Amino acid sequence: MLLIYPPTARSSEPPLGIARLAAFIERCGGEARCLDLCREGIDYLLSLEPELKDADTWTRRAMKGRRQSAQRLREIDTYRHLDRYSRAVSDLGRALRAVSKPYSVEASLADYRDETRSPLRIADLKDSATKYEENIFYPLFESRLYPALAGIGDGWVGISICFLSQALCAFALMGYVKSKRPDLRIAVGGGLVTSYSCVSGLDLHGLFPDLVDLAVVGPGEESLGKLCGAGRGGGAPSRDSPGIDLGGFQLSKYSAPAMILPYNFSWGCPWKNCAFCPEKAEDIPYRGLPAPEAMAELELLSSRYAPRLLHFTDNEVSPLYLSALAGHSRLANWYGFARFSHRLLDENFCRALASSGCVMLQLGLESGDQKVLDAMGKGTKLEEIEAIFGNLKAVGIGTYIYVLFGTPAEGRDAALRTRDFVAANAEAIDFLNVAVFNLPASGEEAKGLATKSFYEGELSLYRAFKHPAGWDRPLVRKFLSDDFEAEPRIKTVVARTPPVFTSNHAPFFLSGQRRIP
């Protein structure tokens, strides 16, 4: 099976989904090859030479230095100076806009927008597949995908679509595959496919029968293993055959100053009680690896690939796995999502996490108003959150904090309390992600609200709604610019949060003992 990760999304580390699938298929006695066209797509775009006759000075400068800017993101010294880093990122973005403009698209380091097509419209996705030769990446398909297809006998191509920004190019890929090799079958999976199926009840095979032969919902090992000979090789990971295979990736080519190894202990969410959470709407059963097995696998992977940073991609690294990490001899530096759980109220436990290599935790604060937290089902208390901030600060673990404004339970007064809570704890917050609430289209909570279309298209996962307290999106956005992000202590935190790559690069900006060499 050929497993493809399509353009365009952030590309700072190998795509974990297809790396896990490749290892599983091979353990089952099948054959798998990975092709990361997302990463290769950036290099391809930077090789283009558009006409710059009417370009401004910034665009000309960015185009001239685009390869140097890309290289700077792979050098650790760039991350010692945020302004130097931000310059490289913004210049790369400018260059990518210049090379993609003639194709009526805007490709960037993290997104892909088409002036004439929407990834939310079924007709536009079909059109992208039919007119694949118009896609900006078509020459890359010819040079990289065509030879890979030639090496497949009768079999399958798997395409992992994790983000909406990948959808149009993924369908162009499908159209290309079906045109060049109509004998091959296509399986699609990934986070976006799961959301379409579980949240909106959409069957991509039914919607696109000429393109999609199988839509895989949730983890794909079982479905794809059966297609590729599961049962002949057992399929269980071993000390000689870990659950991730990075052999097919060019690990030095990613946009990061050191090799980042992605890893997940679990699938789904162990909490799954937060109102409006996509995980709750998708209702994928939570399952995880036995902790001793996971730690043994991490040791093997660390020995094989020598990563400088481990990225745990779980929706939450649960207390079970945090405890396993805290009791383990030091691996590489690591970071990932966690809840404000009771384990983090123990400063000694936090110190053990730091000793194990934890340099940063991503934590969903969401609100600094207790009534809003209770209405959201977060299961957290502000006094405990404040104590955890203190513990993490004391032991030197960085924090990447997520706040969310505009939920149905919030009004302006509650938003002001969030501002004050964040400002009061700003010394313990290294980075901030500030978001405006989107209402999942098919959640139970949406039924009690007056809603309307949020985006034009049949595939939108969200709905616009009339806020019960009149705290609608324009007011929320004005509050964020005038009141929240203008607060001096908060402004300082927002200013040091890396642009575009955000949490993917944040660990490299930590200072002192937490600094990654």
N, C-alpha and C positions, 0 to 999 in steps of 0.2 A: 504493500500500500504506500502511496505517496501522500504525505501529510503536509499541508500548506498553511502557512500563516500569512494572510494577505495584507497589503497596504491599506490604510495608514494608521498607525498608533504609536505611542511612545515606544522607543526601542533602546532601552538601556540595559536589557538582559535578555537571554533566550526565552522564547515563549514556553512556559511550563506545560501547558496542555498537550501540545503535540510531542514534547519531549517525554512526557509520561506515557502517552499512547504508543510511541515508538518502542519504548522499553517493554511495555506489556505485550505488544504484538510479537516482538522477537522472542520473548520468554514462552509464548504460546506456540512457537514453531513457525510463525509467519515471518515475512520480510517487510521492513518499513524503512522509509527514507523521509527525512524532514527537509523542507525548503522554506526558509524564512524570507519571503519576499517583502515583508514589512521592513526589515533591516536593509536588505539589498536594494529596496526601492529608494531609500534616502540617498544611498551612494549613486544610484542610477540618475536620480533627478539632479544631483550636484554635478554630474558629468555633462549635462545639456548646455548648449551655448545659444541662448535666445538672442534675438535682435534687440539691442539696447539703444537704438537711435534716440528715442524720446525718454530714456530713463533719467531719473534724478541722480544727484551725487551720491546719496546714501545707497541706492540700488547698485550703482556702478562699483562703489567701494565694496559692498557686500559680495557682489558677484566675483570680483577680483580675488577676494580673500576667503571665498567660501570653503575651500579645502582646508585652509589653515584653521578656520573657525571650527570645522568638524573635528579636526585633530585636537584642538584645545580642549574639547569636551572629554577627550581620552587622557588628559594630562592632569595629574593631581594638583600641580601648582595653580592651575586655573581656579580651583575650588578654595584657594586661600584668600581670594579677593572676589567678593560678590560682584563688584562692578565689572571686572574682567570677564567673569562668567556670563553675566547678563548681556554684555556686549556681544560675546560669541553667540549666545542663543538668539538675540534679536537680529544679528547680521545673518545668521542661517535662515531665520524665518523670512527675512527680506529677500534673500536669494531664492528660496523655494517659491515664494510668491511670484518672483520674476520669471522663473522657468516654467511655472505651471499656468501662468496667465494666458499664453497663446492657446491653451487647450480649454479655455473657459472653465477652469477649475482653480481652486486654491488648495494646494497641498502644503502641509506644514509638518513640523516635527511631531505633532500630536493629533492632527485632524485632517479631514479631506472634505471639501465642499465643492459641489458642482453647481454652476450657475443655472443649468437647465434641467437638472434631475434632482429628486429628493430620495433619500434612502428610506423614507416613510411611505412612499407610494409604490404599489405593486407594479403599475404600468412602467414606472421609471426603472425599477430593478430589472424588469424584463427587457426594457430598451437597452439598458447597460449591457446585458448579456448578448442581445442580438447584435449590437454595434460595438462589440469588444475591440474592434480595430481602432475605434476613436479614443479608447482609453489612453491616458498619458503613459501608462506602464506597458502598453502593447509591445514595444520593442524589447522590454525586459522579459515579457512572456515568451517571445520568440527565442531569445538568447539563453534563458535559464529554464523555463518551464518546458519548452518543446523537447529538448534533449532528455529531460527527466521523464517525460511521458513516453518517449521512445524506448525507455528501459523497462517499461511495465508490460507484462503480458496481459492476459485477461484478468482484470482486477478492479480495484477501487482507488479513487482519489478522495482523500478527506480534507475538508476545508474548515478551519477553525475561525469562527466569526465571534469575536469577543465584544467588540465595540461598534456602535452605529457608524463611526467614521470608517470602518472597514467594509461596510455592506455593499456599496456600489462597485468597488474594485473586486470584491468577492464574487459578485454576479458576473462581472466581466470575465473573471477567471473561469467561472462555470461555462459561460458561452464559448470561451476559447477551447476548453477541454472537450466539450461536446462537439465542437466543429472539427477539431483535429483528430480526436479519438472517440468517435461515437460508440465504440464498443465498451468503453470504460464507464463505470458507474460512479456517481458522486454522492458522498455522505457529508452532510454539514452538521456542525455542532459548535459548542462554545457558549459563552454567557448570553449573547444576544439571542441565539436560537432557543436556549432554555427559557429566556424571558418571554419570547413570542409564544411559546407553547403553553407555559404554565400560567402566565399572567393574562395573556390575551386569548388563549385557546386557539392559536393559529397553528395550522399544520402546513409547514413549508413544502412538504412533498405534495400535498393536495393543491396548494397555491401555485406551485411551479413544477408540475409533473414532468415537463420536458428537460428540467435541469437537475432537480433534486430527487435522487433515488431513495435516500434515507435521511431523515432528520433525527439526530441523536439528542435526547433531552437529558441533562445532568451529566455526570461522569460517563465517559464514552468507552471505558475499558470492556465492559461486558458486551455491548453491542458490536464494537469493532473487532473484539477478540473472536467472536463467533464467525465473523465474515472472513477472518484471516487465519483460521485454523486453530482456534482455542481448543485446548484439551490435549493436543499432541505434546505440548511442552509443559503442561501444568499451569504456569502463569504466576506462581508465587515468587516474590522477590527473594533473593538470597544474598549472602555476603559477597558472592562473586558476581551477582547480577542485580544491581539496585533498580529501583522503580523509576529512574530517570536516565535517559540516554542523551547526552549532549554531544555525541561524536559527530553529528552532522552539521554542527553550527560553527561559524567562524567567531570564536569567543572573544578575540581581540578587536573585533570590528564594531562592537556595540558602543553606544554613546554614553560611556561611563569611564572614570579614571582607573578602574580596577575591575577584575572579574567578579560579577555578581551572580550568585547561584540561587535561583528561585526554588522554593520547596514548600509543600503544603502537608501538614499533618492530617488534615481533615477536609471533608466536603460538606457544604451546608453550614448552618449556623446553630450553635448549641443553645443560644438564648431564644431567638425567634419569637419574642414577645413584643417587639417594638412596633407600635402602630405605624402604618404607612411604609414599612420596610419592604423592599422587593423580595428579600429572603422569605418573609412571612407570606407574601402573596404567591411566590413560586412553590412553597411548601415541599422543597426537596428534602428528603429525610437526612438527618445529620448522621454521618458516620466518620470514624477516624481510625487511623492506624494504632495498633498497640504501642504504647509509649516506648518500651524497650526496643521493639522492632524499628521504630522511627529513629531513635537515637543511634542504633547500630548502622542504619542506612545513611544517616547524616555523616557518621564517621567515614564510611566507605566513600561517599561522594566527595567529602572534603579531601580525603587522601588522593582521590583520582583527579580532581579538577583544581585543587588548591585555590579556592575562592578567597577573595579578601573581604567579601561581605555576603552574608546569607540573608535573603529576603523571604520571610515566611508570608505566604500569600493567603493564608486562611482568612475567612471572614472574621474569625476571632481565634487567636492562639489561646485556647482554653486554659484554665488553671491546671488541668492535668498535664498539659505539655509544658506550661511555664514551670511547674514543679520538676519535671524531668530535666528541663534545661538548667534550672537552678542547682540541681544536684549533680550536674555533669561537669567533667573537666572541660576547660575552655576550648571551644571550636573557633571558627572565625567570628569576627564581629557580626552581629545580627540585629534585625529589626522586624517589626510586624505589628498587626492590629491586636489590641487587647481591650477587655472591658475594665472599667473601674471596679475590679472585683475586690473582695475582702482580703485576698492574699496580698494585695498591694498595700494594705494598711499596715503590714508588718515590715518595718524598715530593714530588719535583718534579711527577710526574704528578698526585698528589692536589692539589697547589697549582693546577695548570692546571684541574682539575675545579672547584675553588672559584672560580677566576676566571671560569669559564664560567657560573656561577650556581648551582652545586650547594650547597644549604644543608643537606641531610640525605640520608643513605643508610640504607635498611632492610637489615639484615644478619642472616642466620640463623646464629647461633652454635650453637644447639641444646644443646650440652653442653660442659662444661669438662673432660671426661675424654677423653683421646686414644683409648683403646680403644673407647669408645662412638662417637666420631666415625668411627672406622675401620669399625666394625660397621654404621653407618648409611650408609656409602658417601659421606660428605660431601666427601672429597677435600681436606680442610683440615688444617693443622697448628697446634697451639696457639701455638707460638712465632711463627709468621707472623701469626696473628690478633692477638697482642699487639703486634707491630710495626705492623700496620695501624691498630690503635687509636691508637697513638702518632702516626702520620702524620696521620690524620684530625683528631685533637685539635690538632696543631701548625698545620694550615692552616685550621682553623675550620669543618670540615664536621661537622654534627651526626650523631648515630648513634641509630637506633631498633633495638634488639637483641632478637632472638627466642630464647627458651630453651624447651626441651621436656623434660619429665620423665616417667618411667614407661615408656620404651621397653624392649623385651625384653632389650636388652644392658646396661641400667642396673640397678644396685642402690643401696642407701643410701650405700655408700662412694663410688661414682661421683657420686651426687647431691651429696654433701658437697664433692667436688672441684670440681664446677660452681659451687657456692655460693662457694667460696674464690676461684676464678678470676674470677667476676663481681665479687666484692667487691674484689679486688686491682686490677681495671681500672675500677672504678666512676667514677673521675674522667674517663674518656674515654667514658662511656656516658651519653647524655642521657635516653633513655627505654627502658623494658623492657616486653616482652610475655611473660608467663609462662603457659605452657600445659601441660595434662596430655595425654599421648599418647592418640590414638584409633587403633585398628587398622582400616585399610581392609578391608572385607568380602571383596573378591575378589582381593587381592594374593597373589602367590606366597608371601610370608613368612607369611601367615596359616595356610597349610597345615600348618606344623610346630608349631602351638600349639593348645592346648585352648581352644576358643572357644564362646561362646553369644550369644544375642541381646543387643544393646546397648540398642536402643530397640525398643519394640513397633511392628511395622508391616513390611509387605513391601518398603518402599522405603528402608530404612535402609542407608546406605553404610558403616556401621561395625559391628564385632563386639566384644563384651567378650571378654577372654581371661584365662586363668590365667597369671600372670607366672612365668617359669621360676625366678626367685630369690625368689618370694613378695612382690615389690615391687608390690603391687596398689594400685589407685586410692585407697582410704581411707588407706593409709599414705603415699602420695605427697602427698595433699592435706594431711595432718597435718604432713608435713615442710615443705611450702611455707609454711604459716602459722607453725609453731613454729621452724623453722631457717633457711629461705631468706629469706623476706620480713621476718623479724624482725632479720636482720643489719643493723646501723645504716647501713652505707654503701649497701646494697641498698635498705633501707627508704626512704632519701632519694630514690633514683632512681624507685622505684615510686610514691612520693607525688607526683612532678611529672609523671607520665604522664597525659595528658588522659583523663578518663573518657568512656565511650561512643563518642566519635568517634576516639579513640586516634590512630593514625598520620595520619589524614586532617586532623587539626587540629594535630598536633605541630609542624610547621614554624613555625607562628605563635607558638610559645612559646619559640623559640630567642632567645638574648640576644646582646648585643654586636654585632659586625659581621655576624653571621648573621641578625639580626632583620629580618623583613620589614616594611617601613614601612607 
